[in-house]
Amino acid sequence: VEFVESGGGLVEAGGSLRPSCVTSGFSFGAYDMSWYREAAPEKERGLVVSMTTRGGTTAYAIPVVDRFIISRDNDKDTLYLQMNNLKPEDTAMYYCNKRWLERRPEKNVWGKGTLVTVSS
């Protein structure tokens, strides 16, 4: 199992980014997928937004509602996150993974993430 995130960067407040996550090693289309973010090292990695196998979306981080749009391309095994009207508080490392993680943290594989930095 592998996740390769890319597409982050430095942007001014109000700007946009579109990170992507290429996956391999599992049947991507058979899993609900999510974006997570970690605001600082050692802080909890929180769930941002998820998409079901059928394309249903659930936003968990209230501040991203109406600003972040998740999408997926099952033919390319790739997950996307359209980030609009970015705010300084969105600054974090962003990761993708399955929506339903293993109970034991050491069993979950993570990619290196992609860093999003929003300047005020």
C-alpha positions as CSV (number, residue, x, y, z in Angstrom):
1,V,0.0,0.0,0.0
2,E,1.4,3.4,-1.0
3,F,0.1,7.0,-0.9
4,V,2.0,9.7,-2.8
5,E,0.6,13.2,-2.1
6,S,1.6,16.3,-4.1
7,G,0.4,19.7,-5.1
8,G,0.8,21.6,-1.9
9,G,2.7,24.9,-1.7
10,L,2.8,28.4,-0.5
11,V,-0.2,30.6,-1.3
12,E,-1.6,33.9,-0.1
13,A,-4.8,34.0,1.9
14,G,-7.8,33.7,-0.5
15,G,-5.8,31.7,-3.0
16,S,-6.4,28.1,-4.2
17,L,-4.5,24.8,-4.5
18,R,-5.4,21.4,-5.7
19,P,-3.4,18.6,-4.0
20,S,-3.6,15.1,-5.4
21,C,-2.8,11.7,-4.0
22,V,-1.8,8.8,-6.2
23,T,-2.4,5.4,-4.5
24,S,-1.3,1.9,-5.2
25,G,-1.3,-1.6,-3.6
26,F,-5.0,-1.8,-2.9
27,S,-8.3,-1.6,-4.7
28,F,-8.8,2.1,-4.6
29,G,-12.3,2.1,-6.0
30,A,-13.5,-0.3,-3.3
31,Y,-12.7,2.1,-0.4
32,D,-14.1,5.3,1.0
33,M,-11.2,7.7,1.0
34,S,-10.3,10.8,3.0
35,W,-8.0,13.7,3.3
36,Y,-6.4,14.3,6.7
37,R,-4.3,17.2,8.0
38,E,-1.7,17.7,10.7
39,A,-1.3,21.4,11.7
40,A,2.1,20.8,13.4
41,P,4.3,17.9,14.1
42,E,3.2,15.8,17.1
43,K,-0.3,17.3,16.9
44,E,-3.3,15.0,16.1
45,R,-3.8,14.2,12.5
46,G,-7.4,15.2,11.9
47,L,-10.0,14.1,9.4
48,V,-10.8,16.9,6.9
49,V,-13.2,15.5,4.3
50,S,-14.2,12.1,2.9
51,M,-15.7,10.6,-0.2
52,T,-17.5,7.3,-0.4
53,T,-17.0,4.8,-3.2
54,R,-20.2,6.1,-4.8
55,G,-19.0,9.7,-4.7
56,G,-20.8,10.9,-1.6
57,T,-19.0,13.6,0.3
58,T,-18.8,14.3,4.0
59,A,-16.9,17.3,5.4
60,Y,-15.8,16.8,8.9
61,A,-13.7,19.9,9.6
62,I,-16.4,22.6,9.9
63,P,-14.1,25.4,8.7
64,V,-13.6,23.8,5.3
65,V,-17.3,23.4,4.4
66,D,-18.0,25.3,1.2
67,R,-14.3,25.8,0.5
68,F,-12.8,22.4,0.0
69,I,-14.0,19.9,-2.6
70,I,-12.9,16.3,-2.6
71,S,-13.0,14.2,-5.8
72,R,-11.6,10.9,-7.0
73,D,-10.7,9.2,-10.3
74,N,-11.0,5.5,-9.8
75,D,-9.4,4.8,-13.2
76,K,-6.3,6.6,-12.0
77,D,-6.4,5.4,-8.4
78,T,-6.1,9.1,-7.5
79,L,-7.8,11.3,-4.9
80,Y,-8.0,15.1,-5.2
81,L,-8.7,18.1,-2.9
82,Q,-9.7,21.4,-4.4
83,M,-8.9,24.0,-1.8
84,N,-10.5,27.4,-2.4
85,N,-10.4,30.7,-0.4
86,L,-7.5,29.4,1.7
87,K,-7.0,30.8,5.1
88,P,-3.9,30.9,7.3
89,E,-5.5,28.4,9.7
90,D,-5.5,25.9,6.8
91,T,-1.7,25.7,7.0
92,A,-0.9,22.1,7.6
93,M,0.6,18.9,6.2
94,Y,-2.1,17.1,4.2
95,Y,-2.3,13.4,3.8
96,C,-4.7,11.0,2.1
97,N,-5.7,7.6,3.3
98,K,-8.7,5.2,3.6
99,R,-11.6,6.7,5.5
100,W,-11.7,3.7,7.9
101,L,-8.3,3.2,9.4
102,E,-7.0,0.3,11.4
103,R,-7.6,0.5,15.1
104,R,-3.9,-0.1,15.8
105,P,-2.1,3.0,14.5
106,E,1.1,1.1,13.7
107,K,-0.9,-0.9,11.1
108,N,-1.8,2.2,9.0
109,V,0.5,3.2,6.2
110,W,0.9,6.9,5.5
111,G,2.5,8.8,2.7
112,K,4.8,11.7,3.2
113,G,2.1,14.2,2.8
114,T,2.0,17.5,1.0
115,L,2.6,20.8,2.8
116,V,0.1,23.7,2.4
117,T,1.2,27.0,3.8
118,V,-1.1,30.0,3.7
119,S,0.3,33.4,4.3
120,S,-1.9,36.3,5.7
